[in-house]
């Protein structure tokens, strides 16, 4: 699965009601889709660990894509850079 396919799937799962509620927790909703962490964890199980894919998702700047990236990344491959 590519980063573009995953981002398309994330956009399809967007929930405006949840997105509006995220602002109460200080989340910048301009780049958020309103997807629950539970949904993201389920997606991550299907994707598996992938450092390069995680980097692409992180670079998207989308709040949920970054959370997903943190779940699927390979800790030993992460550097400060």
Buried (B, 14 or more C-beta within 10 A) or exposed (E): EEBEEBBEBBEEBEBEEBBEEBEEEEBEBEEBBBBEEEBBEEBBEEBEEBBEBBBBBBEBEBBBBBBBBBBBBEEEEEEEE
